[in-house]
Amino acid sequence: MRSAFNGFSCLGFMFILGGSVLTIPGIMFNGDIIATWIGAGELVIGIILVIEEVIFTRRWNRMVGIIRNHNEITLQEAAAKTGTTPDKARSLIYEALSLGELSGRFDGEIYSQS
């Protein structure tokens, strides 16, 4: 299973930390508008990066799980069950094979588990 903790989520956490460091003193010292708005912008960017990475990771794990549950699945079936195009399903299978998340063979249009 792929973890949501990677470079983009670390960058998001750094944006959240930096945004809070700017926003809290801006609010406490009554209206340092520039620091407050820059900090709020950083917070929003950080939250978007973290949420996007969590959503992407959940989708990846779901698609790999669907393919892993079949002993043999064609590319068209994999695309239909995961809700993607056949080209995206093919690249997903190749990427999961290279990362070691799937173990099997992918010959042309058919993926079979080993």
N, C-alpha and C positions, 0 to 999 in steps of 0.2 A: 504494500500500500504506500502510496506517495504521501509525503508529509507536506502540510501547508506551511511549514516553517522553512523558508528559503530566502533568497536574496531580496525578492520584492516585499515579502512580509517583514523582513528586518528593516528595509528602507521605510516601510510604512510605520513601524514602531518608532524609528528615529524621528520621522516627521511628527508623530503624535507627541513624543517626548519634547521635541523642540518647540512645537506649537504650544504645549502647555507651559513651558518655561517662559515663552513670550506673552501668552495670554493672561496668566495669573497676575504677574506684576503690573501689566497694563491695566487690568481692572482694579487692582488694589490701590494704585497711585492715581486714581481718578482721571482716566481719560487719555492715557497715552495711546491715541487712536491708531497710530501707525503700527505700534507693537501689537495692539489688540487684534487688528484686522489681519496683519501678517500671520500672527499666531493662530487665529481662527482658520485662515486659509491653509496653513500647514496641518492643522488638525483634520480638516476635511480631506485633504489629499492623503494623509496617513490612513484615515479610516477607509477611504475608497481602495487604497492599495491592499490593505489587510483583508477586507471583505471580498474583493475580487479574487484574491489568491485562495481564500477558503472555498469560494464557489467553484473555481476552476479545479481545485483538488478533489472536491466531492464528486464533481462530474466525471473526472478522470477515473477515480476509484470505482464509481458505479459502472462505467463502460467496460473497464478491465474485468470487473466482477462478472458482468453478463457474459463476456466472451470466455472467461475461465470456467464457467459453469457448464459449458458444452464440451463434449468429447470431440465433436467435429462440427464445424460451422462454416457455411459458405460466406463469402464476402457480402452478398446481397442480404442474407439473414442477419449478419452482424450489423450491417447498416440500418436495416429495418428495426432491429431490437434496441439499438443504441440511439436511434433518432438522428443519425448523421448521413452524409453522403458516402458512397462506396470508397471514394478516394480518401476521405478522412478516416474511415474505418481501416483501410489498408495501412495508412501511415501510423494510426494508433497501434495496430497490431505489431508493425515493425518496431516502433519505439518501445513498446512494452516488452517485446522479445529482446531488444538490445539492452534494456535496463534489468532484465532478469525477472520481471513481474509475471511473464508468461513463459511457460516452457513447453515447447512443441515445435511443429513444423508448419510452415506456411508455403504451400505449393500452389502457385497461381491464384486460384480463387477459393481454396479450401484451407482453413486452419485446423489442424488436428493436434490434440494434446499428446504428449509422450508419456 
